[in-house]
C-alpha cells in the first residue's frame, strides 16, 4: 500500500487483518526493506497481524535529496503519523538495528501509542562526544563511498564482523544481496548522514520513562550489542533481555523459529484481554 506522509510517499504492507488479533509493526535495518522480514510473516500470522514498512528512502518508499529529512525527529514524526492514523490498537512495535533506533524514538515520544516494544540488535545512541564525532566521520566516509561506488561499498559492507554467520542459508544471503542492490545510493548516503548512529541523539538518559513492556533481543556472537542492550535493560524497568546463542547481529534471519516463539510469548503475555 502507498500513502503520503508529510510529503513522502511511504510503502507498507498489512499481511493480515484479523480483528481479534493484535498488530505487530516491523521496522527493518539500514539498506533493508519490508522483504527483510519475509521469513517470519507466515509464523507471525498465527498469533498477530504483521505489518511491514519500507522506511524513508528504502525499498519502495520515497527518499529525499536533503539528508536532514532523514533526521531522527523527521522520521519518527513520519512513523507516529502513519501508525496513529492507519493502524489499529493493540499494536506492538518491533525494530531491528536502524529500525530499532527509530522504534525507540517513537516509543519515547508516544508511550501511549504502543502496547509493547521489541528491539533487536540496536542502540540508544553514543554517549561519549569523542566517540560520537568519530562515528560521524566514519558515517560520512561511508556515505561518500556509497555515492562513489555503491557496488564496491556493498562488497565491503557484507564483510563487517557483525554480519558474519554460518546460520544463514544461501537463499537468505541472495535475498539480502538483492534487497541491498535495489536501494537508491543517494538515499542510502543521506540515511547515514541524517540518521547514522553518530548523528542521532543519544537517549540513554530518557530510557527510564518507558512504561510499556519491552523485550530486548541480541545474538550472543554480537558482543558489542549484547553489552549495549544489557545497559539498556538496566535503564528500562519493564525490560527483559533474551540472548540467542546461535546468532550474531541478524537474529531474525539466523534464528527465525526461536525468535518467533519469543515474540509470540511476549505479545500474548502483554495483550490486554
C-alpha positions as CSV (number, residue, x, y, z in Angstrom):
1,X,0.0,0.0,0.0
2,X,1.1,3.6,-0.7
3,X,0.3,6.6,1.5
4,X,1.6,10.2,1.5
5,X,3.0,11.1,4.9
6,X,4.4,14.6,5.5
7,X,5.3,14.9,1.8
8,X,6.8,11.5,1.4
9,X,5.1,8.5,-0.3
10,X,5.5,5.6,2.1
11,X,5.1,1.9,1.2
12,X,3.7,-0.5,3.8
13,X,2.1,-3.9,3.8
14,X,-0.6,-5.3,6.1
15,X,0.0,-9.0,5.7
16,X,-3.2,-10.0,7.7
17,X,-6.1,-8.1,9.2
18,X,-7.9,-10.4,11.7
19,X,-10.0,-8.3,14.1
20,X,-9.3,-10.5,17.1
21,X,-5.5,-10.4,16.8
22,X,-3.1,-7.6,17.9
23,X,-0.9,-5.8,15.3
24,X,2.8,-6.0,15.0
25,X,4.7,-3.3,13.1
26,X,8.1,-4.4,11.9
27,X,10.9,-1.9,11.1
28,X,13.9,-3.1,9.1
29,X,17.5,-2.1,9.3
30,X,19.8,0.0,7.1
31,X,19.6,-1.0,3.4
32,X,16.7,-3.3,4.2
33,X,13.0,-3.3,3.2
34,X,9.7,-4.8,4.0
35,X,11.0,-8.0,2.3
36,X,13.6,-8.4,5.1
37,X,11.0,-10.0,7.4
38,X,9.6,-12.3,4.8
39,X,10.8,-15.5,6.6
40,X,8.8,-14.5,9.7
41,X,5.5,-13.5,8.2
42,X,3.8,-16.9,8.0
43,X,4.6,-17.9,11.6
44,X,3.8,-14.4,12.9
45,X,0.4,-14.5,11.3
46,X,-0.6,-17.4,13.5
47,X,-0.9,-15.0,16.5
48,X,-0.8,-11.4,15.3
49,X,-1.3,-9.2,12.2
50,X,2.2,-8.4,10.9
51,X,2.7,-5.0,9.2
52,X,6.0,-4.2,7.4
53,X,7.0,-0.7,6.4
54,X,9.7,0.5,4.0
55,X,11.5,3.2,6.0
56,X,12.4,6.6,4.4
57,X,14.4,6.1,1.2
58,X,14.4,2.4,1.5
59,X,12.6,-0.2,-0.7
60,X,9.5,1.3,-2.3
61,X,9.3,4.4,0.0
62,X,10.4,7.7,-1.5
63,X,13.7,9.2,-0.3
64,X,14.9,12.8,-0.2
65,X,17.9,14.6,-1.7
66,X,18.2,16.5,1.6
67,X,19.9,14.5,4.3
68,X,18.3,16.4,7.2
69,X,14.9,14.9,6.1
70,X,16.3,11.6,7.4
71,X,17.0,13.0,10.9
72,X,15.6,11.2,13.9
73,X,12.9,13.8,14.6
74,X,11.7,13.8,11.0
75,X,11.5,10.0,10.6
76,X,9.9,9.5,14.0
77,X,7.3,12.1,13.1
78,X,6.5,10.2,9.9
79,X,6.1,6.9,11.7
80,X,4.0,8.4,14.5
81,X,1.6,9.9,12.0
82,X,1.5,6.6,9.9
83,X,1.0,4.3,12.9
84,X,-1.5,6.5,14.7
85,X,-3.7,7.2,11.7
86,X,-3.5,3.9,9.7
87,X,-3.1,1.0,12.2
88,X,-5.3,-0.3,15.0
89,X,-4.7,-0.9,18.7
90,X,-3.5,-3.0,20.4
91,X,-0.2,-2.5,18.5
92,X,3.3,-3.8,19.2
93,X,6.4,-2.3,17.6
94,X,9.4,-4.3,16.5
95,X,12.7,-2.7,15.3
96,X,15.9,-4.2,14.1
97,X,19.2,-2.3,14.2
98,X,18.5,1.1,12.5
99,X,14.7,0.3,12.7
100,X,15.2,-0.4,16.4
101,X,16.7,3.1,16.8
102,X,13.6,4.5,15.2
103,X,11.2,2.3,17.1
104,X,12.9,3.5,20.3
105,X,12.5,7.2,19.3
106,X,8.8,6.6,18.6
107,X,8.2,4.8,21.9
108,X,9.9,7.6,23.8
109,X,7.8,10.3,22.1
110,X,4.5,8.4,22.3
111,X,4.4,6.0,25.2
112,X,0.6,5.8,24.7
113,X,0.8,4.6,21.1
114,X,2.1,1.1,21.5
115,X,1.2,-1.9,23.7
116,X,4.8,-3.3,23.8
117,X,8.2,-2.7,22.2
118,X,10.6,-5.3,20.9
119,X,14.2,-4.2,20.0
120,X,16.7,-6.4,18.1
121,X,20.4,-5.6,17.9
122,X,20.0,-1.9,18.4
123,X,21.3,1.0,20.4
124,X,20.2,4.1,22.3
125,X,23.0,6.2,20.7
126,X,26.5,7.2,21.5
127,X,27.1,9.0,24.8
128,X,30.8,9.9,24.6
129,X,31.3,13.0,22.5
130,X,34.6,11.9,21.0
131,X,33.1,8.6,20.1
132,X,30.1,10.4,18.5
133,X,32.4,12.5,16.4
134,X,34.5,9.5,15.3
135,X,31.3,7.7,14.3
136,X,30.0,10.7,12.4
137,X,33.3,10.8,10.5
138,X,33.0,7.1,9.7
139,X,29.4,7.5,8.6
140,X,30.5,10.4,6.4
141,X,33.2,8.3,4.8
142,X,30.7,5.5,4.2
143,X,28.2,8.0,2.7
144,X,30.9,9.2,0.3
145,X,31.8,5.6,-0.6
146,X,28.1,4.8,-1.5
147,X,28.0,7.7,-3.9
148,X,31.4,6.9,-5.3
149,X,30.9,3.2,-6.0
150,X,27.8,1.6,-4.5
151,X,28.7,-1.9,-5.6
152,X,32.1,-1.7,-4.0
153,X,30.5,-0.4,-0.8
154,X,28.2,-3.3,-0.7
155,X,31.1,-5.7,-1.1
156,X,32.9,-4.1,1.9
157,X,29.7,-3.8,4.0
158,X,28.9,-7.5,3.9
159,X,32.4,-8.2,5.2
160,X,31.8,-6.4,8.5
161,X,32.2,-8.8,11.5
162,X,28.6,-8.3,12.8
163,X,27.3,-9.9,9.6
164,X,29.4,-13.0,9.7
165,X,27.2,-16.1,10.2
166,X,27.1,-19.7,9.4
167,X,23.4,-19.8,10.2
168,X,22.2,-18.0,7.0
169,X,21.1,-20.1,4.1
170,X,22.3,-19.4,0.6
171,X,18.8,-18.2,-0.3
172,X,18.9,-15.7,2.7
173,X,22.2,-14.4,1.5
174,X,20.9,-14.0,-2.0
175,X,17.8,-12.2,-0.7
176,X,19.9,-9.8,1.3
177,X,22.1,-9.0,-1.7
178,X,19.1,-8.4,-3.9
179,X,17.4,-6.1,-1.4
180,X,20.6,-4.1,-0.9
181,X,21.4,-3.8,-4.7
182,X,17.9,-2.4,-5.3
183,X,18.4,0.6,-2.9
184,X,18.9,4.1,-4.2
185,X,22.6,5.2,-3.4
186,X,21.6,8.8,-2.8
187,X,19.0,7.8,-0.2
188,X,21.4,5.4,1.5
189,X,24.1,8.0,1.7
190,X,21.6,10.6,3.1
191,X,20.3,8.0,5.6
192,X,23.8,7.7,7.0
193,X,24.3,11.5,7.1
194,X,20.9,12.2,8.6
195,X,20.3,9.2,10.8
196,X,23.7,7.5,11.3
197,X,24.5,6.2,14.8
198,X,26.9,9.1,15.3
199,X,24.4,11.9,14.4
200,X,21.3,10.5,16.1
201,X,20.5,11.9,19.6
202,X,21.6,9.7,22.5
203,X,18.5,8.8,24.5
204,X,20.2,6.8,27.2
205,X,19.1,9.2,30.0
206,X,15.5,9.1,28.8
207,X,15.0,5.3,28.8
208,X,13.5,5.3,32.2
209,X,10.3,6.9,31.0
210,X,9.4,3.8,29.0
211,X,6.5,2.3,30.9
212,X,5.3,-0.3,28.3
213,X,6.6,-3.9,28.3
214,X,9.9,-4.1,26.4
215,X,11.7,-7.1,25.0
216,X,15.4,-6.8,24.1
217,X,16.9,-9.3,21.7
218,X,20.6,-9.9,20.8
219,X,22.8,-12.6,19.4
220,X,25.5,-14.0,21.7
221,X,28.1,-13.6,18.9
222,X,27.3,-9.9,18.6
223,X,29.1,-8.9,21.9
224,X,29.0,-5.1,21.2
225,X,25.2,-5.2,21.1
226,X,24.9,-7.7,23.9
227,X,26.7,-5.1,26.0
228,X,24.6,-2.1,24.7
229,X,21.3,-3.9,25.3
230,X,22.4,-5.2,28.7
231,X,22.9,-1.5,29.6
232,X,19.5,-0.7,28.1
233,X,17.9,-3.4,30.3
234,X,19.2,-1.8,33.4
235,X,17.7,1.6,32.4
236,X,14.2,0.3,31.4
237,X,12.4,-1.1,34.3
238,X,9.9,-3.2,32.4
239,X,12.5,-4.6,30.0
240,X,13.8,-8.2,29.7
241,X,16.7,-9.3,27.6
242,X,16.9,-12.5,25.5
243,X,20.2,-13.6,24.1
244,X,20.2,-16.1,21.3
245,X,23.3,-18.3,21.5
246,X,23.5,-19.3,17.8
247,X,23.2,-15.8,16.3
248,X,25.2,-12.7,15.5
249,X,23.6,-9.4,14.5
250,X,20.7,-10.7,12.4
251,X,18.8,-12.8,14.9
252,X,15.6,-12.6,12.8
253,X,17.4,-14.4,9.9
254,X,19.7,-16.6,11.9
255,X,17.2,-18.0,14.4
256,X,13.8,-17.2,12.9
257,X,11.8,-20.0,14.6
258,X,13.2,-19.4,18.1
259,X,12.7,-15.7,17.6
260,X,9.1,-16.1,16.6
261,X,8.4,-18.1,19.8
262,X,9.9,-15.3,21.8
263,X,7.8,-12.7,20.0
264,X,4.7,-14.9,20.5
265,X,5.2,-15.3,24.2
266,X,5.8,-11.5,24.6
267,X,2.8,-10.5,22.6
268,X,0.4,-13.0,24.2
269,X,1.6,-12.1,27.7
270,X,1.1,-8.4,27.2
271,X,-2.0,-8.2,25.1
272,X,-4.9,-6.7,27.1
273,X,-7.8,-9.2,27.1
